[in-house]
Amino acid sequence: MANFQYSALDSKGEQTTGVVSAASEAEAIQKLRTQGLYPTQIVEEGKGKTTKAKSPVKAKAKGGGSSKLKTGGRIKPKSLMIFTRQLATLIDSGLPLLRSLNVLGKQEPNPVLRDTLTALADSVQSGATFSESLAQHPKIFNKLYVNMVKAGELGGVLEVVLNRLAEYQEKAQKLKNKIVSAMVYPVIVMLIAVSILTFLMIFIVPKFESMFEEMGNAELPAISKIVFGTSKFFIDTPLGVPNAVFVFILFFVFVFLFNLWGRTKGGRKAIDTIKLKLPVFGDIQRKSAVSRFSRTLGTLVTSGVPILQALNITRDTAGNVVISGAIEKVHEAVKEGESIVTPLQASGVFPNMVISMVDVGEETGQLPEMLLKVADVYDDEVDNAVTALTSILEPIMIVVLALVVGSVVFALFLPLIKVITTMGAS
């Protein structure tokens, strides 16, 4: 037995070094792999040293020293989508995986992804499979990504699976962007409305109130009394600080506590249930969740991932605990040898059209293709619903903003008009 010095990555992607006894280098690598380590360099004692220059988590800085590679962070979905598409294109063109990773690593502008690609290349070069290497970076490559790549490796169709992954990411990102864009407009209008109201209540309304007090104790309209009373409440300083500050602090405390509650099991379930039952927005949430479920499960099964494993991954990436619970029941039913349709129908979450298409897919042996068709249909429905919602929200929000600001302005000028009319009559 000989001793081998090694440099390896642990399960967190951190570098570790040490010595392992084995009959050969291959046996040493196997021993390290069984310990959950992924060797990046291994040298027999007395025949050389492991060098830090080739380590996947160390890199030479511009000044000549060494600095840690940024492999533990997150990246934007768009960057991952572009990388997946480029990698699929290079492999499809006949370029080996290791060479493809090196090429993409050299041209990648994102430092986190660039250093991650360097670590992936070193891990693959040391003998680890691509899926095993990806699993060392869970913040960037989720279970869906890793398992699809693993299925592609086992089936010898890695480039095909990567293309499917890229298409999945592109469609998921497109759907997400549509939903976000629909929510941006009302949020912006609400922020503008709050800003205008705050400015009026703190700076403008007190001046009008002082003016009316100087003009005498004339009877003010009810709407004016409400506006002046609200303004006085905001600018009063019973504790040395305006009440407006306390209102904003209480608002942010409420948001913070709400987020904490939303992270609990019960809170998350309650919020996700409400999301699905909201008028208009709930319908979009439901269609979006159905589309994600169908596309994820269809893509995984098409790529060769076993149905039970595919259901587990789909459950973890559902994005809604109500949908996740329904998928969990489907998993249990399939595990017992039952059909997918029955638990889907019993959940009360999935529309009848989805259940019917899944039923037909099971009977004809074309479940993956049918799921992808369902995803395409619901992507279009979400697109149409978001477009309709945006077209309705724009005029509604403009009218709301006009009514709120107009009411304050009306409350300010109504007493003034009353005073001018009284003076004219006398």
Protein Blocks (a to p, Z undefined) as FASTA:
>chain_A
ZZdddddddfkopacddddddfbfklmmmmmmmnopacfbdcdehiaccdfklpckbccd
fkopacdddfkbccdfklmmmmmmmmmmmmmnopafklmmmmmmmmmmblklmmmmmmmm
mmmmnopafklmmmmmmmlmcfklmmmmmmmmmnopmmmmmmmmmmmmmmmmmmmmmmmm
mmmmmmmmmmmmmmmmmmmmmmmmmmmmmmmmmnopcdcdfklmmmmmmmmmmmpcfkop
afklmmmmmmmmmmmmmmmmmmpmklmmmmmmmmmmpghjlmmmmmmmmmmmmmmmmmmm
mnopafklmmmmmmmmnopaklmmmmmmmmmmmmnopafklmmmmnomacfklmmmmmmm
mmnopmmmmmmmmmmmmmmmmmmmmmmmmmmmmmmmmmmmmmmmmmmmmmmmmmmmmmmm
mmmmZZ
